[in-house]
């Protein structure tokens, strides 16, 4: 299969890389870049070496990790990962590093998702998740618009990911969408009268707000309502 290389900065990619197994071997090697985000999506290598925007990306991700992490830990729901947590789904020809990843205990216990050990390392050391996680979050940056809105949603759907959150905080208002699996693609959740969207995977309603602190810097608040959906 021919490889399409999409470069947004200079990265030295092995010339003999022809498939997902080749990419996985490279990603696990010492030659793989230590910075930037590099994904393999159905024959495309997507490279983003741009710095992370502190207020429209970094702060958003931190708020998600704090709020979601607390609920997941307290309820014993599973594992939450971020930053360079590689997710590989061979059946969908996909290997990516989502901004946020949630894997339920049920998915791990059933073998739907497998923790891939680090070669030659002590027990308990892992470098990759193999199989479709329950929930994936992508936060749009200037360099990732097409990837986050076209390439990755289609790939995550093919892989079997149950829920896809897409957040774009670059504009005057925040675009926050929780999408669930439909018959042929992800389908957006309809917000309730107060703007909350229901996450079946986490069993909560969520709304993402943005304000300013006393110094005029952006502050994000992922508001939560732990209640069942309305049918």
Biotite code that builds the C-alpha atoms (Angstrom):
import biotite.structure as struc

atoms = struc.array([
    struc.Atom([0.000, 0.000, 0.000], chain_id="A", res_id=1, res_name="UNK", atom_name="CA", element="C"),
    struc.Atom([1.317, 3.457, -0.877], chain_id="A", res_id=2, res_name="UNK", atom_name="CA", element="C"),
    struc.Atom([1.944, 5.863, 1.989], chain_id="A", res_id=3, res_name="UNK", atom_name="CA", element="C"),
    struc.Atom([0.775, 9.483, 1.882], chain_id="A", res_id=4, res_name="UNK", atom_name="CA", element="C"),
    struc.Atom([3.002, 11.683, 4.037], chain_id="A", res_id=5, res_name="UNK", atom_name="CA", element="C"),
    struc.Atom([1.454, 14.890, 5.412], chain_id="A", res_id=6, res_name="UNK", atom_name="CA", element="C"),
    struc.Atom([4.226, 17.044, 6.909], chain_id="A", res_id=7, res_name="UNK", atom_name="CA", element="C"),
    struc.Atom([3.792, 20.245, 8.885], chain_id="A", res_id=8, res_name="UNK", atom_name="CA", element="C"),
    struc.Atom([7.405, 20.364, 10.042], chain_id="A", res_id=9, res_name="UNK", atom_name="CA", element="C"),
    struc.Atom([10.630, 18.519, 9.286], chain_id="A", res_id=10, res_name="UNK", atom_name="CA", element="C"),
    struc.Atom([10.563, 14.927, 10.587], chain_id="A", res_id=11, res_name="UNK", atom_name="CA", element="C"),
    struc.Atom([12.818, 12.166, 9.346], chain_id="A", res_id=12, res_name="UNK", atom_name="CA", element="C"),
    struc.Atom([10.531, 9.256, 8.456], chain_id="A", res_id=13, res_name="UNK", atom_name="CA", element="C"),
    struc.Atom([12.102, 5.887, 7.583], chain_id="A", res_id=14, res_name="UNK", atom_name="CA", element="C"),
    struc.Atom([11.996, 5.347, 3.831], chain_id="A", res_id=15, res_name="UNK", atom_name="CA", element="C"),
    struc.Atom([11.030, 1.673, 4.234], chain_id="A", res_id=16, res_name="UNK", atom_name="CA", element="C"),
    struc.Atom([7.873, 2.459, 6.230], chain_id="A", res_id=17, res_name="UNK", atom_name="CA", element="C"),
    struc.Atom([5.042, 0.845, 4.283], chain_id="A", res_id=18, res_name="UNK", atom_name="CA", element="C"),
    struc.Atom([2.371, -0.267, 6.764], chain_id="A", res_id=19, res_name="UNK", atom_name="CA", element="C"),
    struc.Atom([0.925, 0.037, 10.257], chain_id="A", res_id=20, res_name="UNK", atom_name="CA", element="C"),
    struc.Atom([3.258, -2.675, 11.644], chain_id="A", res_id=21, res_name="UNK", atom_name="CA", element="C"),
    struc.Atom([6.201, -0.707, 10.230], chain_id="A", res_id=22, res_name="UNK", atom_name="CA", element="C"),
    struc.Atom([4.898, 2.451, 11.890], chain_id="A", res_id=23, res_name="UNK", atom_name="CA", element="C"),
    struc.Atom([4.420, 0.697, 15.250], chain_id="A", res_id=24, res_name="UNK", atom_name="CA", element="C"),
    struc.Atom([7.984, -0.560, 15.160], chain_id="A", res_id=25, res_name="UNK", atom_name="CA", element="C"),
    struc.Atom([9.256, 2.929, 14.419], chain_id="A", res_id=26, res_name="UNK", atom_name="CA", element="C"),
    struc.Atom([7.069, 4.476, 17.158], chain_id="A", res_id=27, res_name="UNK", atom_name="CA", element="C"),
    struc.Atom([8.501, 2.048, 19.725], chain_id="A", res_id=28, res_name="UNK", atom_name="CA", element="C"),
    struc.Atom([12.112, 2.707, 18.703], chain_id="A", res_id=29, res_name="UNK", atom_name="CA", element="C"),
    struc.Atom([14.644, 5.218, 19.992], chain_id="A", res_id=30, res_name="UNK", atom_name="CA", element="C"),
    struc.Atom([14.585, 6.890, 16.560], chain_id="A", res_id=31, res_name="UNK", atom_name="CA", element="C"),
    struc.Atom([10.999, 8.103, 17.013], chain_id="A", res_id=32, res_name="UNK", atom_name="CA", element="C"),
    struc.Atom([10.806, 11.900, 17.655], chain_id="A", res_id=33, res_name="UNK", atom_name="CA", element="C"),
    struc.Atom([10.473, 12.886, 21.308], chain_id="A", res_id=34, res_name="UNK", atom_name="CA", element="C"),
    struc.Atom([8.366, 15.965, 20.559], chain_id="A", res_id=35, res_name="UNK", atom_name="CA", element="C"),
    struc.Atom([5.362, 16.702, 18.430], chain_id="A", res_id=36, res_name="UNK", atom_name="CA", element="C"),
    struc.Atom([2.452, 14.451, 17.561], chain_id="A", res_id=37, res_name="UNK", atom_name="CA", element="C"),
    struc.Atom([2.692, 11.843, 14.832], chain_id="A", res_id=38, res_name="UNK", atom_name="CA", element="C"),
    struc.Atom([-0.337, 9.731, 13.888], chain_id="A", res_id=39, res_name="UNK", atom_name="CA", element="C"),
    struc.Atom([-0.849, 6.969, 11.351], chain_id="A", res_id=40, res_name="UNK", atom_name="CA", element="C"),
    struc.Atom([-4.329, 7.069, 9.840], chain_id="A", res_id=41, res_name="UNK", atom_name="CA", element="C"),
    struc.Atom([-5.173, 4.629, 7.022], chain_id="A", res_id=42, res_name="UNK", atom_name="CA", element="C"),
    struc.Atom([-1.935, 5.045, 5.119], chain_id="A", res_id=43, res_name="UNK", atom_name="CA", element="C"),
    struc.Atom([-1.351, 8.681, 6.050], chain_id="A", res_id=44, res_name="UNK", atom_name="CA", element="C"),
    struc.Atom([1.350, 9.835, 8.432], chain_id="A", res_id=45, res_name="UNK", atom_name="CA", element="C"),
    struc.Atom([0.102, 13.051, 10.015], chain_id="A", res_id=46, res_name="UNK", atom_name="CA", element="C"),
    struc.Atom([2.816, 15.138, 11.625], chain_id="A", res_id=47, res_name="UNK", atom_name="CA", element="C"),
    struc.Atom([2.140, 18.139, 13.852], chain_id="A", res_id=48, res_name="UNK", atom_name="CA", element="C"),
    struc.Atom([5.237, 19.742, 15.358], chain_id="A", res_id=49, res_name="UNK", atom_name="CA", element="C"),
    struc.Atom([3.564, 23.050, 16.252], chain_id="A", res_id=50, res_name="UNK", atom_name="CA", element="C"),
    struc.Atom([3.696, 24.173, 19.895], chain_id="A", res_id=51, res_name="UNK", atom_name="CA", element="C"),
    struc.Atom([0.552, 23.650, 21.968], chain_id="A", res_id=52, res_name="UNK", atom_name="CA", element="C"),
    struc.Atom([-1.454, 26.839, 22.505], chain_id="A", res_id=53, res_name="UNK", atom_name="CA", element="C"),
    struc.Atom([-1.460, 27.436, 26.250], chain_id="A", res_id=54, res_name="UNK", atom_name="CA", element="C"),
    struc.Atom([-4.954, 28.885, 26.618], chain_id="A", res_id=55, res_name="UNK", atom_name="CA", element="C"),
    struc.Atom([-7.000, 27.332, 23.794], chain_id="A", res_id=56, res_name="UNK", atom_name="CA", element="C"),
    struc.Atom([-5.510, 23.857, 24.066], chain_id="A", res_id=57, res_name="UNK", atom_name="CA", element="C"),
    struc.Atom([-3.385, 23.255, 27.157], chain_id="A", res_id=58, res_name="UNK", atom_name="CA", element="C"),
    struc.Atom([-5.798, 24.762, 29.682], chain_id="A", res_id=59, res_name="UNK", atom_name="CA", element="C"),
    struc.Atom([-8.763, 22.993, 28.117], chain_id="A", res_id=60, res_name="UNK", atom_name="CA", element="C"),
    struc.Atom([-7.009, 19.644, 28.359], chain_id="A", res_id=61, res_name="UNK", atom_name="CA", element="C"),
    struc.Atom([-6.018, 20.278, 31.968], chain_id="A", res_id=62, res_name="UNK", atom_name="CA", element="C"),
    struc.Atom([-9.633, 21.014, 32.933], chain_id="A", res_id=63, res_name="UNK", atom_name="CA", element="C"),
    struc.Atom([-10.801, 17.790, 31.300], chain_id="A", res_id=64, res_name="UNK", atom_name="CA", element="C"),
    struc.Atom([-8.160, 15.730, 33.071], chain_id="A", res_id=65, res_name="UNK", atom_name="CA", element="C"),
    struc.Atom([-8.960, 17.265, 36.467], chain_id="A", res_id=66, res_name="UNK", atom_name="CA", element="C"),
    struc.Atom([-12.748, 16.864, 36.235], chain_id="A", res_id=67, res_name="UNK", atom_name="CA", element="C"),
    struc.Atom([-12.962, 13.573, 34.354], chain_id="A", res_id=68, res_name="UNK", atom_name="CA", element="C"),
    struc.Atom([-10.063, 12.087, 36.270], chain_id="A", res_id=69, res_name="UNK", atom_name="CA", element="C"),
    struc.Atom([-11.721, 12.728, 39.609], chain_id="A", res_id=70, res_name="UNK", atom_name="CA", element="C"),
    struc.Atom([-14.963, 11.030, 38.572], chain_id="A", res_id=71, res_name="UNK", atom_name="CA", element="C"),
    struc.Atom([-13.232, 8.076, 36.935], chain_id="A", res_id=72, res_name="UNK", atom_name="CA", element="C"),
    struc.Atom([-10.980, 7.506, 39.939], chain_id="A", res_id=73, res_name="UNK", atom_name="CA", element="C"),
    struc.Atom([-13.679, 7.858, 42.589], chain_id="A", res_id=74, res_name="UNK", atom_name="CA", element="C"),
    struc.Atom([-16.111, 5.575, 40.759], chain_id="A", res_id=75, res_name="UNK", atom_name="CA", element="C"),
    struc.Atom([-13.441, 3.080, 39.699], chain_id="A", res_id=76, res_name="UNK", atom_name="CA", element="C"),
    struc.Atom([-14.558, 3.353, 36.076], chain_id="A", res_id=77, res_name="UNK", atom_name="CA", element="C"),
    struc.Atom([-11.240, 2.646, 34.406], chain_id="A", res_id=78, res_name="UNK", atom_name="CA", element="C"),
    struc.Atom([-8.154, 4.480, 33.163], chain_id="A", res_id=79, res_name="UNK", atom_name="CA", element="C"),
    struc.Atom([-7.710, 8.033, 31.833], chain_id="A", res_id=80, res_name="UNK", atom_name="CA", element="C"),
    struc.Atom([-4.715, 8.948, 29.685], chain_id="A", res_id=81, res_name="UNK", atom_name="CA", element="C"),
    struc.Atom([-3.371, 12.062, 27.981], chain_id="A", res_id=82, res_name="UNK", atom_name="CA", element="C"),
    struc.Atom([-0.321, 13.290, 26.037], chain_id="A", res_id=83, res_name="UNK", atom_name="CA", element="C"),
    struc.Atom([1.538, 10.684, 24.009], chain_id="A", res_id=84, res_name="UNK", atom_name="CA", element="C"),
    struc.Atom([-0.708, 7.833, 25.111], chain_id="A", res_id=85, res_name="UNK", atom_name="CA", element="C"),
    struc.Atom([-0.641, 5.886, 21.870], chain_id="A", res_id=86, res_name="UNK", atom_name="CA", element="C"),
    struc.Atom([-3.789, 4.086, 20.762], chain_id="A", res_id=87, res_name="UNK", atom_name="CA", element="C"),
    struc.Atom([-3.440, 1.489, 18.008], chain_id="A", res_id=88, res_name="UNK", atom_name="CA", element="C"),
    struc.Atom([-6.329, -0.278, 16.301], chain_id="A", res_id=89, res_name="UNK", atom_name="CA", element="C"),
    struc.Atom([-4.992, -2.666, 13.646], chain_id="A", res_id=90, res_name="UNK", atom_name="CA", element="C"),
    struc.Atom([-8.451, -3.396, 12.234], chain_id="A", res_id=91, res_name="UNK", atom_name="CA", element="C"),
    struc.Atom([-8.900, 0.292, 11.402], chain_id="A", res_id=92, res_name="UNK", atom_name="CA", element="C"),
    struc.Atom([-5.288, 0.822, 10.240], chain_id="A", res_id=93, res_name="UNK", atom_name="CA", element="C"),
    struc.Atom([-4.888, 3.461, 12.955], chain_id="A", res_id=94, res_name="UNK", atom_name="CA", element="C"),
    struc.Atom([-2.256, 4.518, 15.459], chain_id="A", res_id=95, res_name="UNK", atom_name="CA", element="C"),
    struc.Atom([-2.810, 7.890, 17.137], chain_id="A", res_id=96, res_name="UNK", atom_name="CA", element="C"),
    struc.Atom([-2.079, 9.901, 20.265], chain_id="A", res_id=97, res_name="UNK", atom_name="CA", element="C"),
    struc.Atom([-5.407, 11.515, 21.221], chain_id="A", res_id=98, res_name="UNK", atom_name="CA", element="C"),
    struc.Atom([-5.516, 14.515, 23.533], chain_id="A", res_id=99, res_name="UNK", atom_name="CA", element="C"),
    struc.Atom([-7.522, 12.526, 26.101], chain_id="A", res_id=100, res_name="UNK", atom_name="CA", element="C"),
    struc.Atom([-8.374, 8.803, 26.206], chain_id="A", res_id=101, res_name="UNK", atom_name="CA", element="C"),
    struc.Atom([-10.675, 6.869, 28.530], chain_id="A", res_id=102, res_name="UNK", atom_name="CA", element="C"),
    struc.Atom([-10.644, 3.063, 28.751], chain_id="A", res_id=103, res_name="UNK", atom_name="CA", element="C"),
    struc.Atom([-13.202, 1.347, 30.970], chain_id="A", res_id=104, res_name="UNK", atom_name="CA", element="C"),
    struc.Atom([-12.432, -1.555, 33.277], chain_id="A", res_id=105, res_name="UNK", atom_name="CA", element="C"),
    struc.Atom([-14.919, -3.591, 31.238], chain_id="A", res_id=106, res_name="UNK", atom_name="CA", element="C"),
    struc.Atom([-12.931, -2.998, 28.042], chain_id="A", res_id=107, res_name="UNK", atom_name="CA", element="C"),
    struc.Atom([-9.696, -4.021, 29.753], chain_id="A", res_id=108, res_name="UNK", atom_name="CA", element="C"),
    struc.Atom([-11.205, -7.074, 31.475], chain_id="A", res_id=109, res_name="UNK", atom_name="CA", element="C"),
    struc.Atom([-12.841, -8.318, 28.275], chain_id="A", res_id=110, res_name="UNK", atom_name="CA", element="C"),
    struc.Atom([-9.677, -7.904, 26.219], chain_id="A", res_id=111, res_name="UNK", atom_name="CA", element="C"),
    struc.Atom([-11.306, -5.341, 23.930], chain_id="A", res_id=112, res_name="UNK", atom_name="CA", element="C"),
    struc.Atom([-8.358, -3.093, 24.840], chain_id="A", res_id=113, res_name="UNK", atom_name="CA", element="C"),
    struc.Atom([-4.944, -4.498, 25.677], chain_id="A", res_id=114, res_name="UNK", atom_name="CA", element="C"),
    struc.Atom([-2.044, -2.793, 27.428], chain_id="A", res_id=115, res_name="UNK", atom_name="CA", element="C"),
    struc.Atom([1.063, -3.383, 25.314], chain_id="A", res_id=116, res_name="UNK", atom_name="CA", element="C"),
    struc.Atom([4.190, -3.955, 27.453], chain_id="A", res_id=117, res_name="UNK", atom_name="CA", element="C"),
    struc.Atom([7.373, -2.046, 26.803], chain_id="A", res_id=118, res_name="UNK", atom_name="CA", element="C"),
    struc.Atom([9.938, -4.401, 25.293], chain_id="A", res_id=119, res_name="UNK", atom_name="CA", element="C"),
    struc.Atom([12.610, -5.446, 27.769], chain_id="A", res_id=120, res_name="UNK", atom_name="CA", element="C"),
    struc.Atom([11.145, -3.387, 30.602], chain_id="A", res_id=121, res_name="UNK", atom_name="CA", element="C"),
    struc.Atom([10.115, -4.456, 34.096], chain_id="A", res_id=122, res_name="UNK", atom_name="CA", element="C"),
    struc.Atom([6.546, -5.726, 34.662], chain_id="A", res_id=123, res_name="UNK", atom_name="CA", element="C"),
    struc.Atom([3.920, -2.981, 34.765], chain_id="A", res_id=124, res_name="UNK", atom_name="CA", element="C"),
    struc.Atom([5.592, -0.832, 32.092], chain_id="A", res_id=125, res_name="UNK", atom_name="CA", element="C"),
    struc.Atom([3.441, -0.178, 29.017], chain_id="A", res_id=126, res_name="UNK", atom_name="CA", element="C"),
    struc.Atom([3.856, 1.922, 25.880], chain_id="A", res_id=127, res_name="UNK", atom_name="CA", element="C"),
    struc.Atom([0.617, 1.491, 23.944], chain_id="A", res_id=128, res_name="UNK", atom_name="CA", element="C"),
    struc.Atom([-3.090, 0.701, 24.060], chain_id="A", res_id=129, res_name="UNK", atom_name="CA", element="C"),
    struc.Atom([-4.208, -1.820, 21.459], chain_id="A", res_id=130, res_name="UNK", atom_name="CA", element="C"),
    struc.Atom([-7.900, -1.837, 20.662], chain_id="A", res_id=131, res_name="UNK", atom_name="CA", element="C"),
    struc.Atom([-10.686, 0.762, 20.622], chain_id="A", res_id=132, res_name="UNK", atom_name="CA", element="C"),
    struc.Atom([-10.994, 2.839, 23.827], chain_id="A", res_id=133, res_name="UNK", atom_name="CA", element="C"),
    struc.Atom([-14.430, 3.800, 25.116], chain_id="A", res_id=134, res_name="UNK", atom_name="CA", element="C"),
    struc.Atom([-13.962, 7.558, 24.679], chain_id="A", res_id=135, res_name="UNK", atom_name="CA", element="C"),
    struc.Atom([-11.550, 9.814, 22.805], chain_id="A", res_id=136, res_name="UNK", atom_name="CA", element="C"),
    struc.Atom([-11.226, 13.610, 23.021], chain_id="A", res_id=137, res_name="UNK", atom_name="CA", element="C"),
    struc.Atom([-9.546, 15.820, 20.443], chain_id="A", res_id=138, res_name="UNK", atom_name="CA", element="C"),
    struc.Atom([-8.971, 19.555, 20.974], chain_id="A", res_id=139, res_name="UNK", atom_name="CA", element="C"),
    struc.Atom([-8.625, 21.498, 17.738], chain_id="A", res_id=140, res_name="UNK", atom_name="CA", element="C"),
    struc.Atom([-5.483, 23.527, 17.081], chain_id="A", res_id=141, res_name="UNK", atom_name="CA", element="C"),
    struc.Atom([-4.606, 25.669, 14.062], chain_id="A", res_id=142, res_name="UNK", atom_name="CA", element="C"),
    struc.Atom([-2.689, 22.774, 12.510], chain_id="A", res_id=143, res_name="UNK", atom_name="CA", element="C"),
    struc.Atom([-5.176, 19.984, 13.291], chain_id="A", res_id=144, res_name="UNK", atom_name="CA", element="C"),
    struc.Atom([-8.517, 21.203, 11.918], chain_id="A", res_id=145, res_name="UNK", atom_name="CA", element="C"),
    struc.Atom([-8.831, 18.725, 9.055], chain_id="A", res_id=146, res_name="UNK", atom_name="CA", element="C"),
    struc.Atom([-7.338, 15.873, 11.049], chain_id="A", res_id=147, res_name="UNK", atom_name="CA", element="C"),
    struc.Atom([-9.679, 16.358, 14.024], chain_id="A", res_id=148, res_name="UNK", atom_name="CA", element="C"),
    struc.Atom([-12.829, 16.954, 11.955], chain_id="A", res_id=149, res_name="UNK", atom_name="CA", element="C"),
    struc.Atom([-12.312, 14.542, 9.042], chain_id="A", res_id=150, res_name="UNK", atom_name="CA", element="C"),
    struc.Atom([-9.529, 11.955, 9.275], chain_id="A", res_id=151, res_name="UNK", atom_name="CA", element="C"),
    struc.Atom([-9.713, 11.006, 12.952], chain_id="A", res_id=152, res_name="UNK", atom_name="CA", element="C"),
    struc.Atom([-13.510, 10.837, 13.485], chain_id="A", res_id=153, res_name="UNK", atom_name="CA", element="C"),
    struc.Atom([-13.819, 8.441, 10.547], chain_id="A", res_id=154, res_name="UNK", atom_name="CA", element="C"),
    struc.Atom([-10.884, 6.361, 11.782], chain_id="A", res_id=155, res_name="UNK", atom_name="CA", element="C"),
    struc.Atom([-12.101, 6.226, 15.388], chain_id="A", res_id=156, res_name="UNK", atom_name="CA", element="C"),
    struc.Atom([-15.539, 5.161, 14.175], chain_id="A", res_id=157, res_name="UNK", atom_name="CA", element="C"),
    struc.Atom([-14.089, 2.347, 12.053], chain_id="A", res_id=158, res_name="UNK", atom_name="CA", element="C"),
    struc.Atom([-12.004, 1.272, 15.033], chain_id="A", res_id=159, res_name="UNK", atom_name="CA", element="C"),
    struc.Atom([-15.079, 0.933, 17.237], chain_id="A", res_id=160, res_name="UNK", atom_name="CA", element="C"),
    struc.Atom([-14.573, 3.857, 19.647], chain_id="A", res_id=161, res_name="UNK", atom_name="CA", element="C"),
    struc.Atom([-17.927, 4.419, 21.352], chain_id="A", res_id=162, res_name="UNK", atom_name="CA", element="C"),
    struc.Atom([-17.787, 8.170, 21.945], chain_id="A", res_id=163, res_name="UNK", atom_name="CA", element="C"),
    struc.Atom([-15.915, 11.095, 20.369], chain_id="A", res_id=164, res_name="UNK", atom_name="CA", element="C"),
    struc.Atom([-15.607, 14.537, 21.953], chain_id="A", res_id=165, res_name="UNK", atom_name="CA", element="C"),
    struc.Atom([-14.489, 17.446, 19.786], chain_id="A", res_id=166, res_name="UNK", atom_name="CA", element="C"),
    struc.Atom([-13.564, 20.800, 21.328], chain_id="A", res_id=167, res_name="UNK", atom_name="CA", element="C"),
    struc.Atom([-12.552, 24.012, 19.573], chain_id="A", res_id=168, res_name="UNK", atom_name="CA", element="C"),
    struc.Atom([-11.774, 26.900, 21.937], chain_id="A", res_id=169, res_name="UNK", atom_name="CA", element="C"),
    struc.Atom([-10.012, 29.156, 19.426], chain_id="A", res_id=170, res_name="UNK", atom_name="CA", element="C"),
    struc.Atom([-12.985, 31.417, 18.680], chain_id="A", res_id=171, res_name="UNK", atom_name="CA", element="C"),
    struc.Atom([-15.114, 33.852, 20.615], chain_id="A", res_id=172, res_name="UNK", atom_name="CA", element="C"),
    struc.Atom([-17.313, 30.950, 21.716], chain_id="A", res_id=173, res_name="UNK", atom_name="CA", element="C"),
    struc.Atom([-16.384, 27.362, 22.535], chain_id="A", res_id=174, res_name="UNK", atom_name="CA", element="C"),
    struc.Atom([-17.449, 24.576, 20.210], chain_id="A", res_id=175, res_name="UNK", atom_name="CA", element="C"),
    struc.Atom([-17.993, 21.526, 22.431], chain_id="A", res_id=176, res_name="UNK", atom_name="CA", element="C"),
    struc.Atom([-19.540, 18.405, 20.949], chain_id="A", res_id=177, res_name="UNK", atom_name="CA", element="C"),
    struc.Atom([-20.164, 14.973, 22.418], chain_id="A", res_id=178, res_name="UNK", atom_name="CA", element="C"),
    struc.Atom([-20.845, 12.504, 19.605], chain_id="A", res_id=179, res_name="UNK", atom_name="CA", element="C"),
    struc.Atom([-21.990, 8.894, 19.909], chain_id="A", res_id=180, res_name="UNK", atom_name="CA", element="C"),
    struc.Atom([-21.822, 6.023, 17.472], chain_id="A", res_id=181, res_name="UNK", atom_name="CA", element="C"),
    struc.Atom([-24.650, 6.019, 14.951], chain_id="A", res_id=182, res_name="UNK", atom_name="CA", element="C"),
    struc.Atom([-25.448, 3.495, 12.203], chain_id="A", res_id=183, res_name="UNK", atom_name="CA", element="C"),
    struc.Atom([-22.808, 4.878, 9.819], chain_id="A", res_id=184, res_name="UNK", atom_name="CA", element="C"),
    struc.Atom([-20.898, 7.641, 11.652], chain_id="A", res_id=185, res_name="UNK", atom_name="CA", element="C"),
    struc.Atom([-20.750, 9.601, 14.892], chain_id="A", res_id=186, res_name="UNK", atom_name="CA", element="C"),
    struc.Atom([-23.901, 11.547, 15.655], chain_id="A", res_id=187, res_name="UNK", atom_name="CA", element="C"),
    struc.Atom([-23.821, 14.702, 17.820], chain_id="A", res_id=188, res_name="UNK", atom_name="CA", element="C"),
    struc.Atom([-25.698, 14.738, 21.109], chain_id="A", res_id=189, res_name="UNK", atom_name="CA", element="C"),
    struc.Atom([-28.489, 17.281, 21.400], chain_id="A", res_id=190, res_name="UNK", atom_name="CA", element="C"),
    struc.Atom([-27.820, 19.689, 24.306], chain_id="A", res_id=191, res_name="UNK", atom_name="CA", element="C"),
    struc.Atom([-30.553, 20.144, 26.897], chain_id="A", res_id=192, res_name="UNK", atom_name="CA", element="C"),
    struc.Atom([-32.111, 23.523, 27.685], chain_id="A", res_id=193, res_name="UNK", atom_name="CA", element="C"),
    struc.Atom([-29.072, 24.527, 29.751], chain_id="A", res_id=194, res_name="UNK", atom_name="CA", element="C"),
    struc.Atom([-26.506, 23.399, 27.211], chain_id="A", res_id=195, res_name="UNK", atom_name="CA", element="C"),
    struc.Atom([-25.531, 20.113, 28.866], chain_id="A", res_id=196, res_name="UNK", atom_name="CA", element="C"),
    struc.Atom([-24.778, 17.087, 26.690], chain_id="A", res_id=197, res_name="UNK", atom_name="CA", element="C"),
    struc.Atom([-25.105, 13.511, 27.896], chain_id="A", res_id=198, res_name="UNK", atom_name="CA", element="C"),
    struc.Atom([-22.178, 11.093, 27.781], chain_id="A", res_id=199, res_name="UNK", atom_name="CA", element="C"),
    struc.Atom([-23.423, 7.484, 27.801], chain_id="A", res_id=200, res_name="UNK", atom_name="CA", element="C"),
    struc.Atom([-19.884, 6.227, 28.387], chain_id="A", res_id=201, res_name="UNK", atom_name="CA", element="C"),
    struc.Atom([-19.425, 8.239, 31.594], chain_id="A", res_id=202, res_name="UNK", atom_name="CA", element="C"),
    struc.Atom([-23.077, 8.426, 32.650], chain_id="A", res_id=203, res_name="UNK", atom_name="CA", element="C"),
    struc.Atom([-22.997, 12.199, 33.120], chain_id="A", res_id=204, res_name="UNK", atom_name="CA", element="C"),
    struc.Atom([-24.066, 15.408, 31.458], chain_id="A", res_id=205, res_name="UNK", atom_name="CA", element="C"),
    struc.Atom([-21.329, 17.900, 30.613], chain_id="A", res_id=206, res_name="UNK", atom_name="CA", element="C"),
    struc.Atom([-21.078, 21.552, 29.627], chain_id="A", res_id=207, res_name="UNK", atom_name="CA", element="C"),
    struc.Atom([-17.821, 23.391, 28.955], chain_id="A", res_id=208, res_name="UNK", atom_name="CA", element="C"),
    struc.Atom([-17.758, 27.072, 29.952], chain_id="A", res_id=209, res_name="UNK", atom_name="CA", element="C"),
    struc.Atom([-15.055, 29.711, 29.587], chain_id="A", res_id=210, res_name="UNK", atom_name="CA", element="C"),
    struc.Atom([-14.519, 32.885, 31.565], chain_id="A", res_id=211, res_name="UNK", atom_name="CA", element="C"),
    struc.Atom([-11.661, 35.110, 32.665], chain_id="A", res_id=212, res_name="UNK", atom_name="CA", element="C"),
    struc.Atom([-9.743, 35.407, 35.909], chain_id="A", res_id=213, res_name="UNK", atom_name="CA", element="C"),
    struc.Atom([-8.858, 38.699, 37.573], chain_id="A", res_id=214, res_name="UNK", atom_name="CA", element="C"),
    struc.Atom([-5.842, 39.045, 35.261], chain_id="A", res_id=215, res_name="UNK", atom_name="CA", element="C"),
    struc.Atom([-7.904, 38.586, 32.108], chain_id="A", res_id=216, res_name="UNK", atom_name="CA", element="C"),
    struc.Atom([-6.648, 35.091, 31.346], chain_id="A", res_id=217, res_name="UNK", atom_name="CA", element="C"),
    struc.Atom([-8.947, 32.317, 30.161], chain_id="A", res_id=218, res_name="UNK", atom_name="CA", element="C"),
    struc.Atom([-10.495, 30.005, 32.753], chain_id="A", res_id=219, res_name="UNK", atom_name="CA", element="C"),
    struc.Atom([-12.379, 26.832, 31.776], chain_id="A", res_id=220, res_name="UNK", atom_name="CA", element="C"),
    struc.Atom([-15.046, 25.001, 33.753], chain_id="A", res_id=221, res_name="UNK", atom_name="CA", element="C"),
    struc.Atom([-16.249, 21.541, 32.736], chain_id="A", res_id=222, res_name="UNK", atom_name="CA", element="C"),
    struc.Atom([-19.584, 21.445, 34.520], chain_id="A", res_id=223, res_name="UNK", atom_name="CA", element="C"),
    struc.Atom([-20.985, 18.049, 35.438], chain_id="A", res_id=224, res_name="UNK", atom_name="CA", element="C"),
    struc.Atom([-24.410, 16.627, 36.172], chain_id="A", res_id=225, res_name="UNK", atom_name="CA", element="C"),
    struc.Atom([-24.425, 12.982, 37.213], chain_id="A", res_id=226, res_name="UNK", atom_name="CA", element="C"),
    struc.Atom([-27.927, 12.054, 36.147], chain_id="A", res_id=227, res_name="UNK", atom_name="CA", element="C"),
    struc.Atom([-29.486, 9.583, 33.710], chain_id="A", res_id=228, res_name="UNK", atom_name="CA", element="C"),
    struc.Atom([-30.429, 10.621, 30.172], chain_id="A", res_id=229, res_name="UNK", atom_name="CA", element="C"),
    struc.Atom([-33.969, 11.649, 29.309], chain_id="A", res_id=230, res_name="UNK", atom_name="CA", element="C"),
    struc.Atom([-35.732, 9.577, 26.694], chain_id="A", res_id=231, res_name="UNK", atom_name="CA", element="C"),
])
